[in-house]
Amino acid sequence: MKSKNLVSLSVAAVFAVLSVTGLLIYLGQGNHTIDHTHAWFGVLFFGAAVFHIINNWSSIKGYSVSRRTNSVQRELIIPSLITVVFVVGIAADWPVFKDLANAGKKAFGRSKPKKEALSQTTVDSIARRLIADHDKVDAQSIRFDTTAVLGENVIVAQGTASHAKPDTTTFRFTDVLSLEGNQWKIVAGQTGPR
């Protein structure tokens, strides 16, 4: 078995898988399996490319440097410049590269259903119900100073409330509510005198 043939064919096989998975990811069709396959085949491609360069060093040197003049060949300068332009353009997030990077996903990607934002009435209702149950207060006696949605699954509520009869002392509260599964729960809270 010839090592040059093995390395060259390995590079070709790994490149084929890397190209297909990369195209799927670019078009927004990636998933866990495709992403991980692409990542691992990228590592394999790097290793195979190193062996390919080692096995073909004399040819690569001949392509890059003129034997007669001992100067760099144009064939090396052009790919090097293209590589530098792309690396800098991508790193600097130049508009052309930014638009090109997202064009495939925009055209062919699966769109995620957008979660509707909770209305203020819904937020107040969730907070009122949980605070009434948690602090054993009369739901009619809760007054909110602020209720705010943080992110998609967190509500912060601040205000005053009073306990149900016979003890009708009024207190201030700050509660953090979180959506866990399909159920809202109070995950942190603080109460104090009014």
N, C-alpha and C positions, 0 to 999 in steps of 0.2 A: 504494500500500500504506500503510495507516494504522499508525503506530508503536504506538499504544495497543493496537490489535488484535493486532499481532505480539507485543508484550511480554506481554499477558494470556494469549494462547494458548501462548506459550513457558513461562510460569510453570505453566500447567495441565499441559502435556506433561511437563515436568521433574518436577513434583510427583507425577504418576502413577507414573513410574518410581521415584522416591525412596520413595514409599509402598509399592510392591510389594517392592522390595529390602529396605527396612527391616523389613517384616513377615516376610519370609523369614529375615532375620538374627535377629529376635526369637524366631522359632519354632525356631531352631537348625538351619536348613537352608542356612545360608550356605556359600559356598566362595570361593576366590580371586576368581573373576569377579564374583560377586554383591557381595562386599565392596568391590572396586575400583569397580564400577559405582555402588554406593551413595555411595562417597566422592566420586567425580567429579561425580555428579549433585547432590550436596550443594553443591559449589562452583558448579555451573551455577545451582542454585536460588538461592543467595545473590546471584549477579550479576543474575539475572532479577528477583528480589525488589527489589533496589535500583532497577533501571530502572522497575519497576512502581510503587514508592513515589514516585519522581520524577515519573512521568507522571500520577499520581493524587493529587498532594500536596494540591490544593485540596479534593478529596472527603474525604481522610483527615483534614485539618484540620477540616472541617465535622463529621465524625463525632466528633471528639475534644473540640472546644471549642464551647460554645454561643455563637452570634453575638449573642444578646440580652444575656446576662449576662457573657459573656467568661470563663466558668468551665468547669472540666473536666467533661465529660459522664460519667454513670455507665457508659456503654458503653465508655469507656476504662479506668475504674477496675477493673471486674470482670475483664477479660482480663489486666490488669497484675498484679492480686493473684494470680490463678491461676498466671501465669508465675513470679512471685516464689516462691510456695509450692513449685512443682515444682522450680525451680532450687535453692533452699535444701535441699529434701528429698532431692534426688538427690546434691547435693554433701556433705550431712551424713550420707548413707547411712542415713536414717531407715528403720526396719524395713518400713513399708508400701511404700516405693519400692524398697527392696532386694529384697523378695519379689516385687513386680510385675515388676522387671527380669529376674528369673530364671524366672518362671512359664512363659513360652513355651518356653524351652529344656528345662525340666524335663518339660513335657507332651509336646512334639513333637520335641525335639532327638535327633539321632543320638548314641547313647551310644558312647563310645570303649571298645574292649575294654581292660580293666584288665590291666596287666602284672603277672604274679605275681612276688612278691619272691623273690630267690634265697635258698635255705636256707643256713645256716652251713656245712653239709657241702659244698654245691656251691661256695660261695665259697672254702673251704679247698682243694678239689680243683683249681679253676681256678688259684689262686695257686701251689699246690705244683707243678703241671705247668709253668707258665710260668717260675717261678723256677728250677726244676731245669734246664730247657732253656737259659735265659738265662745262668745263672751256672755252668753245668756242674757242678752238685752232685748228689750221690746223693739221690734223692727220699726215701729213708728217713731221711736226716740233717737234714731241714728240721724246725725246731720253731717254730711261730708263737706269738708273744706276743699279737698281735692281728691280726685281719682284719676289715675293716669295709667295708660298701657305702656309698658316698657318691652320692646321686642314683640314677639307674637304670643308668648305664653306667660307673661308676668303682668300683674296689676298691683299698683301701690295705692293704698287708700288711707287718707288722713281725715280726722274729724273729731266730733264729740258724740257721746252716747250716754244713756243712763240705763242702769240695771232695771229689770222688771221688778214689780212690787214684791215684797214690802220694802226692799232697800232701793231707793230711787236716787242714789248718788250719781252724779254726772262725772264722767271721766273723758280724757283725751285718748285717742288711739292712733297708732300708725301700724298698718298691717300690710304684709307682702303676700300676695296670692299667686299661686303658680298652677298652671294646667298640667296635671300629671295623668297621662293616658287621656281619658275623656272627662276627667273630673277635676274641678277647681278645688284647691286646698290652701289653707293658710300655712305658709312655710316659715314665717317670722312675724313677730308682732311686739308691740310695745304699748303699754298703757300707763297713764299717769294722771295725777289729779288735774282738775280743770283749772 
